[in-house]
Amino acid sequence: MSPQDYPTTWRRPPQIVRDKRWRIALQIGIVLYLVLAIGTVEVDWNRVYQGLERGQRFVMGFLQPDFTSRWSDIGKGLSESLTMTLTSTVVGVLISVPIGVGAARNLAPRAVYYVCRSIIAVSRSLQEIIIAIFLVAMFGFGPFAGFLTLSFATIGFIAKLLADDIEEIDPTQVEAIRATGGSWGQLVNYAVQPQVMPRLIGLSLYRLDINFRESAVIGIVGAGGIGATLNTAIDRYEYDSAGAILLIIIGLVMVAEYGSSYLRKFLQ
Amino acid sequence: MTEISHYSQVWAHRTPRKRLFMWMGWLALVALFVFCWQLMTRDTIWAFVADAPRQAADIGNRMMPPRWSYLPELWGPLWDTINIATLGTIGGVIMAVPVAFLAARNTTPSLHILRPAALFVIVASRSINSLIWALLLVAIIGPGLLAGIVAIALRSIGFVGKLLYEAIEETEISQIEAIEATGASGAQVLNYGIVPQIMPAFWGISVFRWDINIRESTILGLVGAGGIGLKLQASLNTLAWSQVTVILLLILATVVLSEWVSARMRHAII
């Protein structure tokens, strides 16, 4: 074998799908899907072209936001959003603690476990916006419907993560408390609570952050908050006010994100 | 139990000072809650709230039984919805990859200019919900599938970018150094040192985001961005609650199915 026979170049072997036939089949499948999918997307390029001018105005509005002329509306929307966020997080967490304890297999009897897990499944599978539509239809427009929506969504989130967390606790501490003859309530208070409390606080802060973001959305279907103000601003083609609202949302989300991560580090 | 009384202290978890602080913290939270509650419910019309159970029963009655004959009309919008999610995910991922490489501390070309800019793109994209993106884009490029696709893509940049740049930052340095030691150029280091390490994470994140996007694209039609949400909006506007039931059940089935598909795919990849 002469040295020339050694390959001088090397190609990286495939990482994910190792069988060549499967790779080719996958690639053909993807191309076929893309052709079909893009074929059904009808785009009115004339309309897009006309819209570019509006897009430019929107970008200008974003660069030169107008905070002042609609400030009373923005302020009202913001105060609704913020109060909605806080109250719904507090109420949601208060409701989700018993449900989370009930949904932990190592603490609850089987019947309670199934009931609590199905509450969590219902709350998680429905989207905030769809819940908001129904609650607005029932409770009328305004932040109260938004508060209920966010509380309901919080239950699924916190209760599920809390239950998963309780199921993963160190069982030796539970046994130790049980060995002292502690009742079920004492067991939860002295063996489980100290283990999951830091995480519960962290999750609540994280949910506070999510609830604020969601409160900006559910206003679109009439559940109050800054989303309603934003919707109105866009409907009136007031892109400078819309830009101001979006900048406020981005700013507050950034503050909430960094603030909550800082607080979580401080608490743990 | 008189014996214990001469101990100066009974065991407690926290010092009195700490307990006082905690108590004050809880008190402040309660006070804040009450204040916010007052502010929020200032304009609430309690008559509507009291009326809610009756309204709920009324809507429940109208929703049952579901009008199954409406189902054939929904397959087209459902196909559109899946296309919005899939094409949007592809677009978002394509835009997110360069952003992630600019944002990762170990691959960014400039730590002080491009990295903060990339991080701002990620935060801005993440903090604005896809429904708001859709609202803006419907106003700008008109109602239709394109607005939905672009909205999903813009929203996905932040999510994919954030997780991907964290994956890039967690790559093992020894493999990259090994490639560098062979005298490879910057692009070759990227291709042979970093890409193989983040490939599983990349596919996992993309599939995960696709799953979330299916969920989000079902409601984009509420603001006019195409898909099954348009049908939902139309049925809600005409108060056809029995059709709403069918649509919601279909959305639920789609979401559950996509979640299953994504879980299987991620399981196969990682």
Interface residues (C-beta under 8 A of the other chain):
Chain A: R12 Q15 I16 Y33 A37 I38 T40 V41 E42 V43 D44 R47 V48 Q50 G51 L52 R54 G55 F58 S79 E80 L82 T83 M84 L86 T87 V90 S125 L126 Q127 I129 I130 I133 F134 A137 M138 F139 G140 G142 P143 F144 F147 R213 E214 A216 V217 I220 V221 G227 L230 N231 I234 Y237 A242 L246 I249 I250 V253 M254 E257
Chain B: L29 L32 F33 C36 W37 L39 M40 T41 D43 T44 I45 F48 V49 A52 Q55 A56 I59 W79 D80 N83 T86 L87 V123 A124 R126 S127 I128 N129 L131 I132 L135 L136 A139 I140 I141 G142 G144 L145 L146 I149 N191 Y192 P196 M199 P200 W203 R215 T218 I219 L222 V223 L236 L248 I251 L252 V255 V256 I269
